[in-house]
Amino acid sequence: MVIFPGRFQPFHKGHSLIIKRILSGVEQLVIGIVIKKCSFENPFSLIERIIMIRETLKELNVEDRIIMIPVFAPKILRWKANFHLLPQKRTWYVTNFDKRRYEEYRSAGEDVKIISVTQIIPVTQELSGARIREAMVNDEDWGEYVYPSVRNFIESIDGVNRIKSLYRNKVFLNQSIEGLLPKEEYDEAFQSHEVSVNLQEQITSKVESEVEILLKSIYQELSSTKKSQGKIDECFDIIKDLEHVLLVKSMVLELEPNASKELQIAALFHDIERVYERVKRDDFPTHRQYKAAHARIGANIVLDFLEEIHGLDQESLSRISYLIENHEFGGEGNEIQILRDADAIGFLLGDVSYYEKRRSPEIFLEKLRFTYNRLSNKGKEKTNKIAKNNPQIRELISKMKETFCND
């Protein structure tokens, strides 16, 4: 499988020429949309770029030959040699202008080939995302560099003003640090900076939905891969894992309607270890050790995984990682207990019968005991309310209370 990674900020005619050249030698191409934090150089979100690319591919009449996936910093590849989102045998195509990405992927053990842009795009055309963003800032005609559908979409989301605002923010930060701005220009730049801060808040407010879409795409790609390999049991495991994390996030919001974005994202990613490592219970002498490894590895993976997502700063990343690392046995703060309660209730609501069929009676009872004992009083109250209208849960809770009282 051939993969063409890029930031596509925005997707322009140069990208389409490269894609057509690659498609002249292969039947199908994967476009890897690189995840980066919001900045002047990276103004458009993952979802916005997917729309731009999809609409352009329709105009080119090649959409049936293209698969789009999100890709991350190459260090995410260290979580298992078989990166589940991608086929085992893969070749990355990077341009001759992208030496840094070439070295990063090659150092990660990936097969990388260079495609010469100058042989495809005339130098006089100056087709690059940087040139387009510069044209937008300077009120120059930028529409000639992109297909009409992309131009219409960027205008529909007020993308030009977003880029101008991010540019002013960049200038303000750079020049104010160096002390180069006269007072009157500083005041004007500060006002622009305030606009950019508001813009950043708007982008950040969308991060939960974007992360959820991203997570679903990963689980769905992985389940499809397992199904195509004939690994039906593993395919169902992945589907159940996705159902569980979505249920946990929903339960977090029931327990705490004003849950922070960090808590909501931690709910979605608390089992990310199962996607990349999937430690096995049989490899550990006790259930507690198994769970500790699961949480610890997941906390490390999520830092690599979410590092470049729009709207997530280092403080948010650290908080998400902390919540995941401690979601099994608890830690400081009320949010951790909310996550633990939501995880336990999510298991009881959605996973019990499936888990019981796939585990020995001893392991199943061990799981029940662990689940019941991690519930707070508030979590138990919530579980009891659910049980009133759910005979199966009511019977299960009764059994747990009789057999597994708190130590």
C-alpha positions in Angstrom: 0.0 0.0 0.0 1.3 3.4 -0.9 0.8 6.3 1.5 1.1 10.0 0.7 1.3 12.0 4.0 0.9 15.7 4.3 -0.5 18.6 6.3 -2.6 19.9 3.3 -3.0 23.4 4.8 -4.9 23.9 2.6 -5.3 21.2 0.0 -4.3 22.7 -3.4 -3.7 21.9 -7.0 -0.1 20.9 -6.4 -1.3 18.1 -4.1 -3.7 16.9 -6.8 -1.0 16.8 -9.4 1.2 14.7 -7.1 -1.7 12.4 -6.3 -2.5 11.9 -10.0 1.2 11.1 -10.7 1.3 8.5 -7.9 -2.0 7.0 -9.1 -0.5 6.5 -12.5 1.6 3.7 -11.0 -0.7 2.3 -8.4 -4.3 1.2 -8.2 -5.1 2.7 -4.8 -3.5 5.4 -2.6 -3.8 6.2 1.1 -3.7 9.9 1.9 -2.3 10.4 5.4 -3.6 13.6 6.9 -0.9 14.7 9.4 -2.3 15.9 12.7 -0.8 19.2 14.0 -1.7 21.8 16.6 -3.6 24.9 15.4 -1.2 27.7 14.3 -0.7 30.0 11.3 1.1 27.1 9.6 -1.7 24.7 10.5 -5.0 26.6 10.5 -7.4 23.9 9.4 -8.6 21.0 11.5 -8.6 17.4 10.5 -12.3 17.4 9.6 -12.0 20.5 7.5 -9.1 19.1 5.5 -11.0 15.8 5.0 -13.8 17.8 3.4 -11.4 19.8 1.2 -9.7 16.6 0.0 -12.9 14.7 -0.5 -14.5 17.5 -2.6 -11.4 17.8 -4.8 -11.2 14.1 -5.3 -14.8 14.3 -6.6 -13.8 16.9 -9.1 -10.9 14.8 -10.2 -13.1 11.7 -10.4 -10.6 9.6 -8.4 -12.4 9.3 -5.0 -13.0 5.6 -5.4 -9.2 5.0 -5.5 -8.4 7.0 -2.4 -8.5 6.2 1.3 -8.0 8.9 3.8 -6.7 8.3 7.3 -5.2 10.5 10.1 -1.5 10.0 10.8 0.6 11.2 13.6 4.2 12.0 14.5 6.3 8.9 13.5 7.0 8.1 17.1 3.5 6.7 17.4 4.8 3.8 15.2 6.8 2.6 18.1 3.6 1.2 19.7 3.8 -2.2 18.0 5.6 -2.7 14.7 2.3 -3.5 13.1 0.6 0.0 13.2 -3.0 -1.2 13.1 -4.3 1.7 11.1 -2.0 0.8 8.2 -1.2 -2.3 6.2 1.9 -4.2 7.3 3.5 -3.7 3.9 3.5 0.0 3.2 5.5 2.6 1.4 5.5 6.3 2.3 5.8 8.8 -0.6 7.3 12.2 0.5 8.3 15.2 -1.6 11.9 16.2 -2.2 11.1 19.4 -0.2 10.1 17.4 2.9 13.5 16.0 4.1 12.5 16.2 7.7 9.5 13.9 7.3 11.7 11.6 5.1 14.2 11.2 7.9 11.6 10.8 10.6 9.8 7.9 8.9 13.1 6.3 7.8 14.4 6.4 11.3 11.2 4.7 12.5 12.0 1.8 10.2 9.5 2.7 7.5 9.9 2.2 3.7 10.1 5.8 2.3 10.4 7.0 -1.3 11.0 10.5 -2.5 8.8 12.0 -5.3 10.3 15.0 -7.1 7.9 17.9 -7.0 9.8 19.9 -9.6 9.2 17.1 -12.2 5.4 17.5 -11.6 4.8 21.1 -10.8 6.4 23.9 -12.7 8.5 26.1 -10.4 6.9 29.2 -11.7 3.5 28.1 -10.3 4.7 28.5 -6.7 2.2 25.9 -5.5 2.5 25.5 -1.8 0.3 25.9 1.3 2.7 28.6 2.6 2.3 30.7 -0.6 -1.5 30.4 -0.4 -1.6 31.4 3.3 0.7 34.3 2.5 -1.7 35.4 -0.3 -4.6 35.3 2.1 -2.8 37.5 4.6 -1.9 40.0 1.9 -5.4 40.1 0.3 -4.0 38.6 -2.9 -5.9 36.2 -5.2 -5.4 32.8 -3.7 -8.3 31.0 -5.4 -6.3 30.1 -8.5 -4.2 27.7 -6.4 -7.1 25.5 -5.3 -10.1 23.9 -6.9 -13.4 25.8 -6.7 -14.9 23.4 -4.1 -12.0 24.1 -1.8 -12.3 27.9 -2.3 -16.0 27.8 -1.6 -15.5 25.7 1.6 -12.7 27.9 3.0 -14.9 31.0 2.4 -17.9 29.2 4.0 -15.9 28.8 7.3 -14.4 32.3 7.1 -11.0 30.6 6.7 -9.2 33.7 5.4 -10.0 35.8 8.5 -8.9 32.8 10.6 -5.6 32.7 8.9 -5.1 36.5 9.1 -5.9 36.4 12.8 -3.5 33.5 13.4 -0.8 35.4 11.5 -1.3 38.5 13.6 -1.1 36.4 16.7 2.2 34.9 15.4 3.7 38.4 14.7 2.5 39.7 18.1 4.2 36.8 20.0 7.4 37.0 18.0 7.9 40.7 18.1 6.6 41.4 21.6 9.1 38.8 22.9 12.0 40.5 21.1 10.8 44.0 22.2 10.6 45.3 18.7 7.1 46.8 18.6 6.6 50.5 19.3 3.8 51.2 21.8 1.1 52.1 19.3 1.8 49.1 17.2 2.0 46.9 20.3 -1.5 48.1 21.4 -2.9 47.3 17.9 -1.2 43.9 17.9 -2.5 43.2 21.3 -6.0 43.8 20.1 -5.4 41.4 17.2 -3.9 38.9 19.7 -7.1 39.1 21.7 -9.1 38.2 18.6 -6.8 35.3 18.0 -7.2 34.1 21.6 -11.0 34.1 21.0 -10.5 32.2 17.8 -8.4 29.7 19.6 -11.1 29.2 22.2 -13.6 28.6 19.4 -11.4 25.9 17.8 -10.7 24.4 21.2 -14.5 24.1 21.9 -14.7 21.8 18.9 -11.9 19.5 20.0 -14.1 16.9 21.8 -16.1 16.1 18.7 -13.0 16.0 16.5 -11.3 13.7 18.8 -14.3 11.4 18.9 -14.5 11.2 15.2 -10.8 10.5 15.0 -11.2 7.7 17.6 -14.1 6.1 15.8 -12.1 6.1 12.5 -9.3 4.2 14.2 -11.5 1.5 15.8 -13.4 1.1 12.5 -10.2 0.8 10.4 -8.8 -1.7 12.9 -12.0 -3.8 13.0 -12.1 -3.8 9.2 -8.5 -5.0 9.0 -9.2 -7.8 11.4 -12.3 -8.9 9.5 -10.4 -8.9 6.2 -7.8 -11.1 7.8 -10.5 -13.6 8.9 -9.9 -12.8 12.6 -13.6 -12.5 13.4 -13.2 -12.8 17.2 -10.7 -10.0 17.3 -12.9 -7.9 15.0 -15.8 -8.3 17.5 -13.5 -7.5 20.4 -12.6 -4.2 18.8 -16.3 -3.3 18.1 -17.1 -4.0 21.7 -14.2 -1.9 22.8 -15.5 1.1 20.8 -19.0 0.6 22.1 -17.6 0.6 25.7 -15.6 3.8 25.4 -18.5 5.7 23.8 -20.8 4.4 26.6 -18.2 5.5 29.2 -18.1 9.0 27.8 -21.9 9.2 27.8 -21.9 8.0 31.4 -19.3 10.6 32.4 -21.7 13.3 31.2 -24.6 11.8 33.1 -22.5 11.8 36.3 -21.1 15.2 35.6 -22.9 17.3 32.9 -20.2 20.0 33.1 -17.3 17.5 32.7 -14.1 19.1 31.4 -12.9 18.4 27.9 -9.9 16.6 29.5 -12.2 14.2 31.4 -14.4 13.6 28.3 -11.3 12.8 26.2 -9.9 10.6 28.9 -13.1 8.6 28.9 -12.8 8.1 25.1 -9.1 7.1 25.3 -8.9 5.3 28.6 -8.6 1.9 26.8 -6.4 3.1 24.0 -3.8 0.5 25.1 -6.0 -2.2 23.6 -5.7 -0.6 20.2 -1.9 -0.5 20.2 -0.6 -3.1 22.7 -3.4 -5.1 24.1 -1.7 -6.6 27.2 -3.1 -10.0 28.1 -4.5 -11.0 31.5 -2.7 -14.4 31.3 0.7 -12.6 31.3 0.2 -11.3 34.8 -0.1 -13.2 38.1 -2.9 -10.9 39.4 -5.8 -8.9 38.0 -4.4 -5.8 39.7 -1.0 -6.1 38.0 -2.7 -6.6 34.6 -4.9 -3.5 35.1 -2.0 -1.4 36.3 0.0 -2.2 33.1 -3.1 -1.5 30.9 -3.5 1.9 32.5 0.2 2.8 32.5 0.8 1.9 28.9 -2.4 3.7 27.8 -1.3 6.9 29.6 2.0 6.8 27.6 0.3 6.1 24.3 -2.2 8.9 24.6 0.6 11.5 24.9 2.0 10.4 21.5 -1.4 10.0 20.0 -3.0 13.3 21.0 0.2 15.5 20.9 -0.7 17.3 17.7 -4.5 17.6 18.1 -6.0 21.1 17.7 -6.8 22.8 21.0 -4.8 20.5 23.3 -1.9 22.2 25.1 0.6 20.4 27.2 -1.4 21.0 30.4 -4.4 19.3 28.9 -2.4 16.4 27.6 -0.8 15.9 31.0 -4.2 15.9 32.6 -5.6 13.4 30.2 -2.7 11.1 30.6 -2.9 11.4 34.4 -6.6 10.5 34.4 -6.0 7.5 32.2 -3.0 6.3 34.3 -5.1 6.4 37.4 -8.5 5.4 36.1 -8.2 1.8 37.5 -7.1 2.4 41.1 -7.8 6.1 41.7 -5.7 9.2 42.3 -6.1 12.9 43.3 -9.2 14.8 42.3 -12.9 14.1 41.8 -12.6 13.6 38.0 -10.7 10.4 38.5 -13.5 8.9 40.5 -16.1 10.0 38.0 -14.1 8.2 35.3 -13.8 5.1 37.4 -17.5 5.1 38.1 -18.4 5.6 34.5 -16.0 2.9 33.4 -17.5 0.4 35.9 -21.1 1.3 35.0 -20.2 1.1 31.3 -18.9 -2.4 31.8 -22.1 -3.5 33.7 -24.4 -2.0 31.1 -22.7 -3.1 28.0 -19.9 -5.7 28.4 -20.9 -8.2 31.1 -22.4 -11.0 29.0 -19.8 -10.7 26.3 -17.0 -10.8 28.8 -18.5 -13.8 30.7 -18.6 -15.9 27.5 -14.9 -15.2 26.8 -13.4 -15.7 30.2 -13.1 -18.5 32.7 -15.5 -18.5 35.6 -12.6 -17.5 38.0 -11.5 -14.6 35.8 -15.1 -13.4 35.4 -15.7 -13.4 39.1 -12.4 -11.6 39.7 -13.5 -8.9 37.2 -16.9 -8.5 38.9 -15.3 -8.1 42.3 -12.9 -5.5 40.9 -15.7 -3.6 39.2 -18.0 -3.4 42.2 -15.3 -2.4 44.6 -14.1 0.5 42.4 -17.6 2.1 42.5 -17.9 5.1 44.8 -21.1 5.6 46.9 -22.4 7.9 44.2 -21.5 5.3 41.5 -23.4 2.6 43.4 -26.4 4.9 43.8 -26.4 5.5 40.0 -26.0 1.7 39.4 -28.9 0.9 41.7 -31.1 3.4 39.8 -30.3 1.8 36.5 -31.0 -1.6 38.0 -34.6 -0.7 38.9 -35.5 -0.7 35.2 -33.0 -3.4 34.2 -33.7 -6.9 35.6 -30.4 -8.3 34.3 -28.3 -5.6 36.0 -30.4 -5.9 39.1 -29.7 -9.6 39.3 -26.0 -9.0 38.7 -25.7 -6.4 41.4 -27.5 -8.6 43.8 -25.1 -11.4 43.1 -22.1 -9.0 43.5 -23.4 -7.7 46.8 -23.9 -11.2 48.2 -20.5 -12.6 47.0 -18.2 -9.6 47.0 -18.5 -7.2 49.8 -15.9 -4.5 50.1 -12.8 -5.7 51.8 
